[in-house]
């Protein structure tokens, strides 16, 4: 008698789980929509290109901006030195 009750509960639980999964799949299919702006954004582009315009762009002169210089000399780096005291200079010691 006890095994029969467990079997009935398991069958009902299995049916409930299947109904739940089916309901979620149906709900996702019905309620999931793409907005109009997103649909425009993901639309495929046409594979035709204006080759005349591309050729004109390739034949443009290259302009070097004024902030780019041909030869740049680096600024020399001056390393700081520690000052010597008058008494320490005779002894060869640094003043800290």
N, C-alpha and C positions, 0 to 999 in steps of 0.2 A: 504494500500500500504506500509506503514512504517513497519508493523508487518511482512509482507512477506519478506522485505529486511533483517530484523533482523534474521528471521528464516533461510534464505539462508546463511547469514554470520555465524551463529552458526553451521549449518551443515558442512560448509566448514572448520571451525575451528576444529570441532570434527574429521573430516577426517584427517586434517593436524596433529593433536595431535596423533591419532592412527598410522599414517605413521611414525611419529617421534619416538614413542615408539618402534614400530616394527623394525625400522632401527637401533636403539640403541641395541636392543636385538640381532639382526643379527650380528652387528659389534662386540659385546662382545663375541659372540660364535665363530666367525671366527678368531678374532685377539688375543684372550686370549690363550696363549700356555704356557706350563710348560717347562723350560729348561731341558736339558739332565741331568745336575748335580742334579737339584732338584728332578727329577724323580727317580734318584738313591737313593737320601737321603730319600725319602718317601716310597720306596719299602718295603713291609713287610718282616720281618725276618722269617727264617724257624724255626718251633717250636721244632726242635730236638736239644738236648744238649748233650755234651760229659760228661756223668756222671762220668766216670773214672777220668777225669781231675778235676772235681768239688770235688770228694772225696780226691784226692791228695792235693788240696788246703786246704781242711778242716783239713787234718792231719798234716799240717805244724806246726813247733814249733813257738810259739809266742816269738818274740824278743823285749825286752824292750830297747828303744833307750837310749843312754848314757846321754842325757840331761834331762831325767825324773828320779828323785831321789825318793827313797822310803820314807824317812822321811826328811822333809824340816823344818828347824827352822827359824822362821821369824826374820828379822833384827829389833832390838829394835829401837823405835822412840824416839829421844831426842827432847824435847820441848824447844824452846828458852826462855831464861829469860831476863828480862830487867836489865841493869846494874844500880847499886845504886851509888849515889854520896857520898863522905865521910860525907858531912854535912847532906844529906838527910837520911843517915842510922841511924844517931842519932835521927832524928825526925820521922823516919818511913815512909818517902815519897820517891817516885820513881823519878828518873831523866828522863825527857822526852825530 
